[in-house]
Amino acid sequence: MVDSHSRHSPATPAWLTPLAWLILGFAVLGGIWSRFVGLGVWNLSLDEYYFMSSVQFILDKGVPEFPCGGYYVRGLLQQYITAPLLYLTGDPELAGRLPTAVANLLTAPVIYVIARYVVSKPVALLAAALFLLSLWEIEFARFARMYAFFQLVFALQVLWLLQWRAGHAEAFWRLPATALLAVLVHEGAIFVLMLCFVPLVLSPTEARHLPRTPRWYWPSVGVATIVTLAFQLVDMRSLGAPVRTPADYVKPPSDSRIDLPDLQFELVLNGLGSPLTILALALIGAGVVMLVWRLVKDHRTALIDWRGTTVIAAAIGLCLLHLFVLAAMLVFLFMLLGYFRAIRLPSLLAYAAGVAAMAIGWLLILRSPVPLANYPSFYWGFVATYLAAVPVETLWIVAGIAVVSLIGLLFQIGSTRAGTTADTSEKNSLKLLLLVFLGCLTVFCLLNTRFTFTRYSFHLYPLMLLFIVVAVDWLAGRVSTLANARSSTVHGALLLLGLGGYALSSEHYGWRHLLFVDHAEYSLRSAYPLYTEFHYYQRDDFETVGQKVGELAAPEDVIISSSPAADYYIPNISYIFHTQDDVRYRETISCRGTEHLWTGIPMLSDYDEVRALVDAGTRVWFVTGENSNGRKDPVDGVISTWPEARLVYESIDGSDRLYEISTNR
């Protein structure tokens, strides 16, 4: 860890430490209160419904097995932690959320220890305080899913990696052990596993100062890799279960798990006869020749070893495929690993000229810069999702990443000019954190997920928050050096001003949400627009509509629900309804299309089936869902037009609606 003050900025003033402790004290009190107050008051959200249904399977059968076979293994460790709490309390809302709230609180000291590797003690205390008061952290601490648990495991893996980089040999067994643990926590375990391979790719010059890798380390990482891939590739939901869909069901084409690049070689072939294409190919060829010539020369003069040569050769290949962003990220990541220290200005200019020639050539062919910079799509895969939900916070995150990347680049330039072979501990730690974040972000943006939500990168958020703190601290230090006299006092004042400005402007901090976190406007997200609601995860009022059904329905009536989780609260439900073109149908069908995956309740998928019940004189109570905050349930759009249907109740937030459908009124 760093000394009493940060080496890349002037010392912080003595008065900042007690003030930081005071701020942290209030943050601890506020963080604990906001995570636990009214924790079990509001009903389960959709994903919590899935999770707690699986926990109930454990209580019923000992394993999380669906009624018609197959297993739900997401958050397996958390499920088994939650099961005894559900048994003891009988309160699914409270039992499901208690472990996540505790796990999220435990992450705060881990964040503090990580921060101490790159900033001074008072700054690390302020980073922990910001973490504790972050509304995103608070809301996900109150969310009975595996995201808070996985964030804790990922933060621990980052901490072990920092300990290894600082020369602690005991970190070797912690890395693969945590990777194995992560498999039982979340399918994002691949990100935890990735960090185990950093010792393999670290520059030999850097690795020379570290403990020797034990012989058992790589076999243990191999075991962790096999287990992780097995959990990723085996469809546990269908294991030992009958075919889930009916025989006549046409499954939509499945996408690759990797977002493959859209290569534009057809444009090259179509334009081979044109002078512009010939000029473009000549520029690309000249760029390749220039790059290869310089690479061979640098390799022969030992400016780049065979590992660095391999990296640059791979980058040249990516540029040939017009994947310039991926090539730049590859080189930058290996630079953070300690490569390319010996490269001098003539080499850099030659490489830049070669890449520029290739980029101009591709630009002439593609007629647009977009294909040169859209793979991986850091904007659409990461920035845009945050920008839609929390725009001001996104600007702070992007600025923090940019400043920390600049710091890492300045560290590299400084080391190259000085001819050093090793950086200070703080520089190594900051570069390692940047490597972890950018590496994970690159892989994240290469993955092809059907949903693009901010919660899928929630495990990276503590690093984003820390980068904001580091950036503000660094900029405050740079400005304070201009003051000369009392620079530490200026540094401390600017630091507090910067972090205070962040907390006041960011959507992740707000006193009203913090104080009334258990009230309906925040628990049911009615205080926020749609994408911000998704950011905190939507929680619809399923419970009151279930209570209303219980009050109104007679034993001989038929109760049907298309609301995705209302059945958890509806007594004596008869059917669950989803049309075959609805994604809910594909996700929840089982037993050859006859049963609901989570409950075993019979499924309906055709409006004629509902109409037949009504025409036979049966009174039908039909619940629709997801109608609030600009959302519209297509089923509601149909049912509401039936002349026999009468709206009798709307849930607190307007999401769920109860219709009485009868010809005998």
C-alpha positions as CSV (number, residue, x, y, z in Angstrom):
1,M,0.0,0.0,0.0
2,V,1.0,3.6,-0.5
3,D,2.6,5.7,2.2
4,S,0.9,8.4,4.2
5,H,0.5,10.5,1.1
6,S,0.1,9.8,-2.6
7,R,3.3,9.9,-4.5
8,H,1.8,11.3,-7.6
9,S,0.4,14.4,-5.8
10,P,1.4,16.7,-2.9
11,A,0.7,15.4,0.6
12,T,-2.8,15.9,1.9
13,P,-3.1,18.3,4.9
14,A,-3.2,16.9,8.5
15,W,-6.7,18.1,9.0
16,L,-8.1,16.0,6.2
17,T,-7.7,12.7,8.0
18,P,-10.0,13.4,11.0
19,L,-12.5,15.1,8.7
20,A,-12.4,12.0,6.4
21,W,-13.0,9.7,9.4
22,L,-16.0,11.9,10.4
23,I,-17.5,11.8,6.9
24,L,-17.0,8.0,6.8
25,G,-18.7,7.7,10.2
26,F,-21.8,9.4,8.9
27,A,-21.6,7.4,5.7
28,V,-21.5,4.1,7.7
29,L,-24.5,5.1,9.7
30,G,-26.4,6.3,6.6
31,G,-25.3,3.2,4.6
32,I,-26.4,0.7,7.2
33,W,-29.7,2.5,7.8
34,S,-30.5,2.9,4.1
35,R,-29.7,-0.8,3.3
36,F,-31.8,-2.3,6.1
37,V,-34.7,0.1,6.7
38,G,-38.0,-1.4,5.5
39,L,-36.0,-4.2,3.7
40,G,-38.9,-6.7,3.6
41,V,-41.8,-4.3,3.1
42,W,-42.2,-4.3,-0.6
43,N,-43.0,-7.4,-2.7
44,L,-40.4,-9.3,-4.8
45,S,-39.4,-7.9,-8.2
46,L,-39.3,-10.2,-11.2
47,D,-35.8,-11.5,-10.9
48,E,-36.2,-11.8,-7.1
49,Y,-39.3,-13.9,-7.8
50,Y,-37.1,-16.3,-9.9
51,F,-34.5,-16.4,-7.2
52,M,-36.8,-17.0,-4.2
53,S,-38.8,-19.6,-6.1
54,S,-35.6,-21.5,-6.6
55,V,-34.8,-21.1,-2.8
56,Q,-38.2,-22.6,-2.1
57,F,-37.2,-25.6,-4.3
58,I,-34.2,-26.1,-2.1
59,L,-36.4,-26.2,1.0
60,D,-38.8,-28.6,-0.7
61,K,-36.4,-30.9,-2.4
62,G,-32.9,-30.1,-1.2
63,V,-31.8,-28.9,-4.6
64,P,-33.0,-26.0,-6.9
65,E,-34.9,-28.3,-9.3
66,F,-37.8,-27.0,-11.4
67,P,-41.2,-28.8,-11.1
68,C,-40.7,-30.4,-14.5
69,G,-37.0,-31.1,-14.2
70,G,-33.8,-29.1,-14.8
71,Y,-31.9,-26.9,-12.3
72,Y,-31.5,-23.2,-11.5
73,V,-27.9,-22.7,-10.6
74,R,-27.5,-18.9,-10.8
75,G,-26.3,-17.6,-7.5
76,L,-26.2,-21.2,-6.1
77,L,-24.1,-20.3,-3.1
78,Q,-26.5,-17.4,-2.2
79,Q,-29.5,-19.7,-2.7
80,Y,-28.2,-22.1,0.0
81,I,-27.3,-19.2,2.3
82,T,-30.9,-17.8,1.8
83,A,-32.7,-21.1,2.3
84,P,-32.3,-21.4,6.1
85,L,-33.3,-17.7,6.5
86,L,-36.5,-18.3,4.5
87,Y,-37.2,-21.4,6.6
88,L,-36.7,-19.4,9.9
89,T,-38.5,-16.2,9.0
90,G,-41.1,-17.4,6.5
91,D,-40.7,-13.9,4.9
92,P,-39.3,-14.3,1.3
93,E,-38.8,-10.5,0.9
94,L,-36.7,-10.1,4.0
95,A,-34.9,-13.5,3.8
96,G,-33.8,-12.9,0.2
97,R,-32.5,-9.4,0.7
98,L,-30.7,-9.8,4.1
99,P,-27.7,-11.7,2.6
100,T,-27.2,-9.2,-0.2
101,A,-27.3,-6.2,2.1
102,V,-24.7,-7.8,4.3
103,A,-22.5,-8.7,1.3
104,N,-22.7,-5.2,0.0
105,L,-21.6,-3.7,3.4
106,L,-18.7,-6.1,3.5
107,T,-17.6,-4.8,0.1
108,A,-16.9,-1.3,1.6
109,P,-13.8,-2.3,3.6
110,V,-12.5,-4.2,0.6
111,I,-12.9,-1.0,-1.5
112,Y,-11.0,1.0,1.2
113,V,-8.1,-1.5,1.2
114,I,-7.9,-1.4,-2.7
115,A,-8.0,2.4,-2.6
116,R,-5.1,2.4,-0.2
117,Y,-2.9,0.9,-2.8
118,V,-3.3,4.0,-5.0
119,V,-4.3,7.0,-2.8
120,S,-3.5,8.3,0.7
121,K,-5.5,7.2,3.7
122,P,-7.9,10.1,3.9
123,V,-8.7,9.9,0.2
124,A,-9.3,6.1,0.6
125,L,-11.7,6.9,3.5
126,L,-13.6,9.3,1.3
127,A,-13.8,6.6,-1.5
128,A,-15.3,4.2,1.0
129,A,-17.8,6.8,2.1
130,L,-18.9,7.5,-1.5
131,F,-19.4,3.7,-2.0
132,L,-21.5,3.5,1.2
133,L,-23.8,6.4,0.1
134,S,-24.1,5.4,-3.5
135,L,-27.8,4.9,-4.3
136,W,-26.9,2.3,-6.9
137,E,-25.0,0.3,-4.3
138,I,-27.9,0.8,-1.8
139,E,-30.6,-0.3,-4.2
140,F,-28.6,-3.4,-5.3
141,A,-27.9,-4.2,-1.6
142,R,-31.7,-4.3,-1.2
143,F,-32.1,-6.6,-4.2
144,A,-32.4,-10.4,-3.7
145,R,-30.1,-11.4,-6.6
146,M,-26.5,-12.3,-6.9
147,Y,-25.1,-8.9,-8.2
148,A,-24.0,-7.6,-4.7
149,F,-22.4,-11.0,-3.9
150,F,-20.6,-11.1,-7.2
151,Q,-19.3,-7.5,-6.8
152,L,-17.8,-8.6,-3.4
153,V,-16.1,-11.6,-4.9
154,F,-14.8,-9.6,-7.8
155,A,-13.5,-6.9,-5.5
156,L,-11.7,-9.6,-3.4
157,Q,-10.1,-11.0,-6.6
158,V,-8.9,-7.5,-7.5
159,L,-7.4,-7.2,-4.0
160,W,-5.6,-10.5,-4.2
161,L,-4.2,-9.4,-7.5
162,L,-2.9,-6.2,-6.0
163,Q,-1.4,-8.2,-3.1
164,W,0.4,-10.5,-5.7
165,R,1.7,-7.4,-7.5
166,A,3.0,-6.1,-4.2
167,G,5.0,-9.3,-3.7
168,H,2.8,-11.3,-1.4
169,A,3.1,-15.0,-2.3
170,E,0.0,-16.0,-0.3
171,A,-2.1,-14.4,-3.0
172,F,-1.3,-17.3,-5.4
173,W,-3.7,-19.7,-3.7
174,R,-6.4,-17.0,-3.2
175,L,-6.7,-16.3,-6.9
176,P,-7.8,-19.7,-8.2
177,A,-9.8,-20.4,-5.0
178,T,-11.8,-17.2,-5.5
179,A,-12.3,-18.1,-9.2
180,L,-13.8,-21.4,-8.1
181,L,-16.0,-19.6,-5.6
182,A,-17.2,-17.2,-8.2
183,V,-18.7,-20.1,-10.2
184,L,-21.2,-20.6,-7.4
185,V,-22.0,-16.9,-7.2
186,H,-22.7,-15.7,-10.8
187,E,-22.2,-16.7,-14.4
188,G,-19.9,-13.6,-14.7
189,A,-17.3,-15.8,-13.0
190,I,-15.4,-15.6,-16.3
191,F,-14.3,-12.0,-15.3
192,V,-12.9,-13.3,-12.0
193,L,-11.2,-16.2,-13.7
194,M,-9.5,-13.7,-16.2
195,L,-7.6,-12.1,-13.4
196,C,-5.8,-15.4,-12.6
197,F,-4.0,-15.2,-15.9
198,V,-2.4,-11.8,-15.3
199,P,0.8,-13.5,-13.9
200,L,1.1,-15.3,-17.2
201,V,1.2,-12.2,-19.3
202,L,3.1,-9.8,-17.1
203,S,6.3,-8.5,-18.6
204,P,9.3,-10.6,-17.6
205,T,11.1,-7.4,-16.5
206,E,8.2,-6.7,-14.1
207,A,7.8,-10.3,-13.0
208,R,11.5,-10.5,-12.0
209,H,10.7,-8.5,-8.9
210,L,7.8,-10.8,-7.8
211,P,7.7,-14.2,-6.0
212,R,8.1,-17.2,-8.2
213,T,4.9,-18.8,-9.4
214,P,4.3,-22.1,-7.5
215,R,4.1,-25.2,-9.6
216,W,0.6,-26.0,-8.5
217,Y,-0.7,-22.6,-9.5
218,W,-1.3,-23.2,-13.2
219,P,-2.9,-26.7,-12.7
220,S,-5.3,-25.1,-10.1
221,V,-6.1,-22.3,-12.6
222,G,-6.7,-25.0,-15.2
223,V,-9.2,-26.7,-12.9
224,A,-11.0,-23.4,-12.2
225,T,-11.1,-22.8,-16.0
226,I,-12.7,-26.2,-16.7
227,V,-15.3,-25.7,-13.9
228,T,-16.1,-22.2,-15.1
229,L,-16.6,-23.2,-18.7
230,A,-18.7,-26.2,-17.7
231,F,-21.1,-23.9,-15.8
232,Q,-21.1,-21.6,-18.9
233,L,-21.7,-24.2,-21.5
234,V,-24.0,-26.8,-19.9
235,D,-27.7,-25.8,-19.9
236,M,-28.6,-26.8,-16.4
237,R,-32.2,-25.6,-16.8
238,S,-32.8,-28.5,-19.3
239,L,-30.6,-31.1,-17.6
240,G,-32.6,-34.2,-17.0
241,A,-35.9,-32.5,-18.0
242,P,-38.3,-33.2,-20.9
243,V,-38.2,-31.0,-24.0
244,R,-39.4,-27.6,-22.8
245,T,-41.3,-26.4,-25.9
246,P,-44.2,-28.0,-27.8
247,A,-43.5,-30.0,-31.0
248,D,-44.7,-27.3,-33.3
249,Y,-42.8,-24.4,-31.7
250,V,-40.4,-22.7,-34.0
251,K,-37.4,-21.5,-32.0
252,P,-35.9,-18.1,-33.1
253,P,-32.4,-18.3,-34.4
254,S,-29.9,-18.1,-31.5
255,D,-27.1,-15.6,-31.6
256,S,-23.5,-16.2,-30.9
257,R,-22.3,-15.6,-27.4
258,I,-19.5,-13.4,-28.9
259,D,-20.4,-10.3,-30.7
260,L,-18.5,-10.9,-34.0
261,P,-17.2,-8.0,-36.1
262,D,-18.9,-6.9,-39.2
263,L,-16.0,-7.1,-41.7
264,Q,-16.4,-5.1,-44.9
265,F,-14.2,-7.1,-47.3
266,E,-17.1,-7.2,-49.8
267,L,-16.6,-3.5,-50.4
268,V,-13.0,-4.2,-51.3
269,L,-13.9,-6.9,-53.8
270,N,-16.7,-4.8,-55.3
271,G,-14.4,-1.8,-55.8
272,L,-11.3,-3.6,-57.1
273,G,-11.4,-1.9,-60.4
274,S,-11.7,1.7,-59.2
275,P,-8.7,3.9,-58.8
276,L,-9.8,5.0,-55.3
277,T,-9.8,1.3,-54.1
278,I,-6.4,0.7,-55.7
279,L,-5.0,3.8,-53.9
280,A,-6.6,2.6,-50.6
281,L,-5.1,-0.8,-50.9
282,A,-1.7,0.7,-51.8
283,L,-1.9,2.8,-48.6
284,I,-2.9,-0.2,-46.5
285,G,-0.1,-2.2,-48.0
286,A,2.4,0.6,-47.4
287,G,1.3,0.8,-43.8
288,V,1.8,-2.9,-43.3
289,V,5.2,-2.8,-44.9
290,M,6.2,0.1,-42.7
291,L,4.9,-1.5,-39.5
292,V,6.5,-4.9,-40.2
293,W,9.9,-3.3,-41.2
294,R,10.0,-1.3,-38.0
295,L,8.9,-4.3,-35.9
296,V,11.6,-6.5,-37.3
297,K,14.2,-3.8,-36.8
298,D,13.1,-3.2,-33.2
299,H,13.1,-7.0,-32.5
300,R,16.6,-7.4,-33.9
301,T,17.9,-4.5,-31.8
302,A,16.2,-6.0,-28.7
303,L,13.9,-3.0,-28.2
304,I,11.0,-5.4,-28.2
305,D,11.2,-9.1,-27.1
306,W,9.3,-11.9,-28.7
307,R,6.3,-11.3,-26.5
308,G,6.0,-7.7,-27.5
309,T,6.7,-8.6,-31.1
310,T,3.7,-11.1,-31.0
311,V,1.4,-8.4,-29.5
312,I,2.3,-5.8,-32.2
313,A,2.0,-8.4,-34.9
314,A,-1.5,-9.3,-33.6
315,A,-2.3,-5.6,-33.6
316,I,-1.2,-5.2,-37.2
317,G,-3.4,-8.1,-38.1
318,L,-6.4,-6.5,-36.4
319,C,-5.7,-3.2,-38.3
320,L,-5.8,-5.3,-41.5
321,L,-9.3,-6.3,-40.5
322,H,-10.1,-2.5,-39.8
323,L,-10.4,-3.3,-36.1
324,F,-8.3,-0.3,-35.0
325,V,-9.9,0.2,-31.6
326,L,-9.3,-3.5,-30.6
327,A,-5.7,-3.2,-31.8
328,A,-5.1,0.0,-29.8
329,M,-6.7,-1.6,-26.7
330,L,-4.5,-4.7,-27.1
331,V,-1.3,-2.6,-27.3
332,F,-2.4,-0.3,-24.4
333,L,-3.2,-3.3,-22.1
334,F,0.2,-4.9,-22.7
335,M,1.8,-1.5,-22.1
336,L,0.2,-1.5,-18.7
337,L,1.7,-5.0,-18.2
338,G,5.2,-3.5,-18.5
339,Y,5.9,-4.0,-22.2
340,F,7.4,-1.6,-24.7
341,R,9.4,0.4,-22.2
342,A,12.5,0.5,-24.4
343,I,10.7,1.9,-27.5
344,R,12.0,5.3,-28.5
345,L,10.5,8.2,-30.4
346,P,11.6,7.1,-34.0
347,S,9.9,3.8,-33.5
348,L,6.7,5.4,-32.2
349,L,6.6,7.8,-35.1
350,A,7.1,4.9,-37.6
351,Y,4.3,2.8,-36.0
352,A,2.0,5.9,-35.9
353,A,2.7,6.6,-39.6
354,G,2.0,2.9,-40.5
355,V,-1.3,2.8,-38.6
356,A,-2.3,6.2,-40.1
357,A,-1.7,4.9,-43.6
358,M,-3.8,1.8,-43.0
359,A,-6.6,3.9,-41.4
360,I,-6.7,6.4,-44.3
361,G,-6.8,3.4,-46.7
362,W,-9.7,1.8,-45.0
363,L,-11.4,5.2,-44.7
364,L,-11.3,5.6,-48.5
365,I,-12.9,2.1,-48.9
366,L,-15.5,2.4,-46.2
367,R,-16.4,6.1,-46.7
368,S,-17.1,6.3,-43.0
369,P,-15.1,6.3,-39.8
370,V,-17.7,4.3,-37.9
371,P,-16.6,0.8,-39.0
372,L,-13.1,1.7,-37.9
373,A,-14.2,2.4,-34.3
374,N,-17.2,0.3,-33.6
375,Y,-15.6,-3.0,-32.5
376,P,-15.7,-3.5,-29.7
377,S,-18.5,-1.0,-29.3
378,F,-17.5,0.7,-26.1
379,Y,-20.1,3.3,-26.8
380,W,-23.2,1.2,-27.4
381,G,-22.2,-1.6,-25.2
382,F,-21.2,0.5,-22.2
383,V,-21.4,4.3,-22.4
384,A,-24.9,4.5,-24.0
385,T,-26.6,2.3,-21.5
386,Y,-25.3,4.4,-18.6
387,L,-25.9,7.7,-20.5
388,A,-29.6,6.8,-20.9
389,A,-30.0,6.0,-17.2
390,V,-27.6,8.4,-15.3
391,P,-26.2,10.9,-17.8
392,V,-24.3,13.1,-15.3
393,E,-22.8,10.1,-13.5
394,T,-21.7,8.7,-16.9
395,L,-19.8,11.9,-17.7
396,W,-18.0,11.6,-14.4
397,I,-17.2,7.9,-15.1
398,V,-15.9,8.6,-18.6
399,A,-13.8,11.5,-17.3
400,G,-12.4,9.4,-14.4
401,I,-11.4,6.6,-16.8
402,A,-9.9,9.1,-19.2
403,V,-7.8,10.8,-16.5
404,V,-6.6,7.6,-15.0
405,S,-5.7,6.3,-18.5
406,L,-3.7,9.5,-19.0
407,I,-2.0,9.0,-15.6
408,G,-1.1,5.4,-16.7
409,L,0.3,6.8,-20.0
410,L,2.3,9.4,-18.2
411,F,3.7,6.8,-15.9
412,Q,4.8,4.8,-19.0
413,I,6.4,7.8,-20.7
414,G,8.2,8.8,-17.6
415,S,9.6,5.2,-17.1
416,T,10.7,5.1,-20.7
417,R,12.5,8.4,-20.6
418,A,14.1,7.5,-17.3
419,G,15.1,4.1,-18.6
420,T,13.7,2.4,-15.5
421,T,12.7,-1.2,-15.3
422,A,10.3,-1.0,-12.4
423,D,7.8,1.6,-11.2
424,T,6.8,2.5,-7.7
425,S,4.3,0.4,-5.8
426,E,1.6,3.0,-6.3
427,K,2.2,3.3,-10.0
428,N,2.2,-0.5,-10.4
429,S,-1.1,-0.8,-8.5
430,L,-2.8,2.0,-10.5
431,K,-1.7,0.5,-13.8
432,L,-3.0,-2.9,-12.6
433,L,-6.4,-1.5,-11.7
434,L,-6.6,0.2,-15.0
435,L,-5.6,-3.1,-16.7
436,V,-8.2,-5.0,-14.9
437,F,-11.0,-2.5,-15.7
438,L,-10.2,-2.0,-19.3
439,G,-9.5,-5.7,-19.9
440,C,-12.9,-6.7,-18.3
441,L,-14.7,-3.9,-20.1
442,T,-13.3,-5.0,-23.5
443,V,-14.4,-8.6,-22.9
444,F,-17.8,-7.3,-21.6
445,C,-18.3,-5.3,-24.8
446,L,-17.3,-8.3,-26.9
447,L,-20.0,-10.5,-25.3
448,N,-23.4,-10.7,-27.1
449,T,-26.2,-10.5,-24.5
450,R,-29.8,-10.2,-25.4
451,F,-30.3,-7.5,-22.8
452,T,-28.1,-4.4,-22.5
453,F,-28.5,-3.1,-19.0
454,T,-26.1,-1.4,-16.7
455,R,-26.5,-4.0,-14.0
456,Y,-24.4,-6.5,-16.1
457,S,-21.3,-4.3,-15.4
458,F,-22.3,-3.6,-11.7
459,H,-19.2,-5.6,-10.5
460,L,-17.0,-3.0,-12.2
461,Y,-18.7,0.0,-10.6
462,P,-16.3,0.2,-7.5
463,L,-13.4,0.6,-9.9
464,M,-15.3,3.3,-11.8
465,L,-16.0,5.1,-8.5
466,L,-12.3,4.7,-7.5
467,F,-11.1,6.1,-10.8
468,I,-13.3,9.2,-10.2
469,V,-11.7,9.6,-6.8
470,V,-8.2,9.1,-8.2
471,A,-8.8,11.6,-11.0
472,V,-10.1,14.3,-8.7
473,D,-7.2,13.7,-6.3
474,W,-4.6,13.8,-9.1
475,L,-6.1,17.0,-10.6
476,A,-6.3,18.6,-7.2
477,G,-2.6,17.8,-6.7
478,R,-1.6,19.2,-10.1
479,V,-3.5,22.4,-9.4
480,S,-2.2,22.7,-5.9
481,T,1.5,22.6,-7.1
482,L,0.8,25.9,-8.8
483,A,0.1,27.4,-5.4
484,N,3.5,26.4,-4.1
485,A,3.1,27.7,-0.5
486,R,0.6,25.6,1.5
487,S,0.1,23.3,-1.5
488,S,-1.2,20.5,0.8
489,T,-3.9,22.7,2.1
490,V,-4.9,23.7,-1.4
491,H,-4.8,20.1,-2.4
492,G,-7.1,19.1,0.4
493,A,-9.6,21.9,-0.2
494,L,-9.7,21.2,-4.0
495,L,-10.1,17.4,-3.3
496,L,-13.1,18.1,-1.0
497,L,-14.5,20.6,-3.5
498,G,-14.2,18.1,-6.4
499,L,-15.7,15.1,-4.6
500,G,-18.4,17.3,-3.2
501,G,-19.2,18.5,-6.6
502,Y,-19.4,14.9,-7.8
503,A,-21.7,13.9,-5.0
504,L,-24.0,16.9,-5.5
505,S,-24.2,16.5,-9.3
506,S,-24.4,12.7,-9.8
507,E,-27.7,10.9,-9.9
508,H,-26.2,8.3,-7.6
509,Y,-26.4,10.6,-4.6
510,G,-29.6,12.2,-3.3
511,W,-30.7,12.9,0.2
512,R,-34.4,12.4,-0.6
513,H,-33.9,8.9,-2.1
514,L,-31.6,8.1,0.8
515,L,-34.1,9.1,3.5
516,F,-37.2,7.6,1.8
517,V,-35.6,4.6,0.2
518,D,-38.3,2.3,1.7
519,H,-41.2,4.5,0.4
520,A,-43.3,3.6,-2.6
521,E,-42.0,6.3,-4.9
522,Y,-38.5,4.8,-4.7
523,S,-39.1,1.2,-3.9
524,L,-41.5,1.0,-6.9
525,R,-39.3,3.4,-9.0
526,S,-42.2,5.8,-9.8
527,A,-39.8,8.7,-9.1
528,Y,-37.6,7.9,-12.1
529,P,-37.9,7.7,-15.9
530,L,-37.8,4.2,-17.5
531,Y,-34.1,3.8,-18.1
532,T,-33.2,5.0,-14.6
533,E,-35.8,2.5,-13.3
534,F,-34.0,-0.2,-15.2
535,H,-30.7,1.0,-13.8
536,Y,-31.9,0.5,-10.2
537,Y,-33.9,-2.5,-11.4
538,Q,-37.6,-2.2,-11.8
539,R,-39.9,-3.4,-9.0
540,D,-43.6,-3.5,-9.9
541,D,-46.4,-3.8,-7.4
542,F,-47.4,-7.5,-7.9
543,E,-48.7,-8.0,-4.3
544,T,-51.8,-5.8,-4.1
545,V,-53.3,-7.1,-7.3
546,G,-52.9,-10.6,-5.9
547,Q,-54.6,-9.5,-2.7
548,K,-57.5,-8.1,-4.7
549,V,-57.9,-11.3,-6.6
550,G,-58.1,-13.2,-3.3
551,E,-60.9,-10.8,-2.2
552,L,-63.0,-11.0,-5.4
553,A,-62.5,-14.4,-6.9
554,A,-64.9,-17.3,-6.1
555,P,-63.7,-20.9,-5.9
556,E,-65.3,-21.7,-9.2
557,D,-63.8,-18.8,-11.1
558,V,-60.7,-19.1,-13.4
559,I,-57.7,-16.9,-12.6
560,I,-55.2,-16.2,-15.4
561,S,-52.1,-14.0,-15.2
562,S,-49.8,-12.6,-17.9
563,S,-48.0,-10.5,-15.3
564,P,-44.5,-12.0,-15.0
565,A,-44.4,-12.4,-11.2
566,A,-47.9,-11.8,-9.9
567,D,-48.6,-15.5,-9.6
568,Y,-46.3,-15.5,-6.6
569,Y,-49.0,-13.5,-4.8
570,I,-52.2,-14.8,-6.4
571,P,-54.0,-17.5,-4.5
572,N,-55.3,-20.5,-6.4
573,I,-54.1,-19.3,-9.8
574,S,-55.5,-21.4,-12.7
575,Y,-53.3,-20.6,-15.7
576,I,-50.3,-18.4,-16.8
577,F,-50.7,-16.8,-20.2
578,H,-47.9,-15.8,-22.6
579,T,-48.2,-15.8,-26.4
580,Q,-45.6,-17.7,-28.3
581,D,-44.0,-14.6,-29.7
582,D,-43.4,-13.3,-26.2
583,V,-39.9,-13.7,-24.8
584,R,-41.5,-14.7,-21.5
585,Y,-42.9,-17.7,-23.2
586,R,-39.5,-18.9,-24.4
587,E,-38.0,-18.3,-20.9
588,T,-40.7,-19.9,-18.8
589,I,-42.3,-22.7,-20.8
590,S,-41.6,-26.3,-19.8
591,C,-42.9,-29.9,-20.1
592,R,-43.4,-29.7,-23.9
593,G,-45.3,-26.5,-23.6
594,T,-47.8,-27.5,-21.0
595,E,-46.4,-26.1,-17.7
596,H,-44.9,-22.9,-16.4
597,L,-41.2,-23.5,-15.6
598,W,-41.2,-21.9,-12.1
599,T,-44.5,-23.1,-10.7
600,G,-45.8,-26.1,-12.7
601,I,-49.0,-24.1,-13.3
602,P,-50.6,-24.9,-16.7
603,M,-49.7,-22.5,-19.5
604,L,-52.0,-20.9,-22.1
605,S,-50.6,-19.2,-25.2
606,D,-53.6,-18.5,-27.4
607,Y,-56.4,-15.9,-26.9
608,D,-58.9,-18.4,-28.3
609,E,-58.2,-20.6,-25.2
610,V,-59.2,-17.7,-22.9
611,R,-62.2,-16.8,-25.2
612,A,-63.4,-20.4,-25.0
613,L,-63.5,-20.2,-21.2
614,V,-65.5,-17.0,-21.3
615,D,-67.9,-18.3,-23.9
616,A,-68.6,-21.3,-21.7
617,G,-69.9,-19.0,-19.0
618,T,-66.9,-19.1,-16.8
619,R,-66.0,-15.9,-15.0
620,V,-62.3,-15.2,-15.7
621,W,-60.1,-12.9,-13.6
622,F,-57.2,-11.8,-15.8
623,V,-54.1,-10.0,-14.5
624,T,-51.9,-8.1,-16.9
625,G,-48.5,-6.5,-16.0
626,E,-45.7,-4.1,-17.0
627,N,-48.0,-1.2,-17.9
628,S,-46.2,1.6,-16.0
629,N,-43.6,4.2,-16.8
630,G,-44.1,4.1,-20.6
631,R,-44.3,0.3,-20.8
632,K,-47.3,-1.4,-22.3
633,D,-48.2,-5.1,-22.0
634,P,-49.4,-6.3,-25.4
635,V,-51.7,-8.7,-23.7
636,D,-53.4,-5.8,-21.9
637,G,-53.8,-4.1,-25.2
638,V,-55.9,-7.1,-26.4
639,I,-57.8,-8.0,-23.2
640,S,-58.8,-4.3,-22.5
641,T,-60.7,-4.2,-25.9
642,W,-62.9,-7.2,-25.2
643,P,-66.5,-6.1,-24.5
644,E,-66.8,-8.6,-21.7
645,A,-63.7,-7.3,-19.9
646,R,-64.0,-4.8,-17.1
647,L,-61.1,-3.2,-15.3
648,V,-61.7,-3.6,-11.6
649,Y,-58.3,-2.8,-10.1
650,E,-54.9,-1.2,-10.9
651,S,-51.9,-1.7,-8.7
652,I,-50.2,1.1,-6.7
653,D,-47.7,2.0,-9.5
654,G,-50.1,1.2,-12.3
655,S,-48.1,-1.7,-13.6
656,D,-50.6,-4.5,-13.0
657,R,-54.2,-4.5,-13.9
658,L,-57.0,-6.9,-12.9
659,Y,-59.9,-7.5,-15.4
660,E,-63.1,-9.3,-14.7
661,I,-64.1,-11.1,-18.0
662,S,-67.6,-12.5,-17.9
663,T,-70.8,-12.8,-20.1
664,N,-73.0,-13.1,-17.0
665,R,-72.6,-9.6,-15.5
